[in-house]
């Protein structure tokens, strides 16, 4: 039937207009018939019209821009085993004191170098601590690939595949990257997009379509 075909078109395009148009047309035909037995079908159509109108509409171009920005930020995310530069604290000296001897200066240099060789940090995932710089490069590339796949799925109106790729990207970030503010902001953005994709699912009107099919068959 036309409403059933319109529902498939709406699910593919993530646009409610084809389904709304088909339901309105079916409702108008039923109204013109003026048959009391069709009141139940008309009420079902009206309920579905209101439900579809109140459903969330996804802004695909805006989501694509956000995914592009996230892919760019992937190169800037610090991995969990990254070693930052040591903080050099200035040494305060008494202006009236004599300058240190040469051996004291040499000892200070050796002490500072020794401090820079050792960093103590806590990494929750053991495999993240064992990554080499080359593996970190491919890890970022794999993360960007997941975001690209989500973008392509979104362009193809395959929201379930897009959500799966975004969930995989979020899992990789939580597992291998440092849990700093930049990482947390990226994870929050991924979760927000997944929520928008979940809410943008087109409502189904199977019950109303079954009533219309039964009415058309004269039952």
RAKAUR-V598982 format. One record per helix or strand of 2 or more residues. SS is the DSSP state (hx for helix, st for strand). FROM is the first residue (numbers start at 1). TO is the last residue. If there is no record, write none. Layout:
SS;FROM;TO
SS;FROM;TO
This chain:
hx;2;13
hx;17;33
hx;36;53
hx;60;76
hx;102;117
hx;126;129
hx;133;155
hx;159;176
hx;181;199
hx;206;216
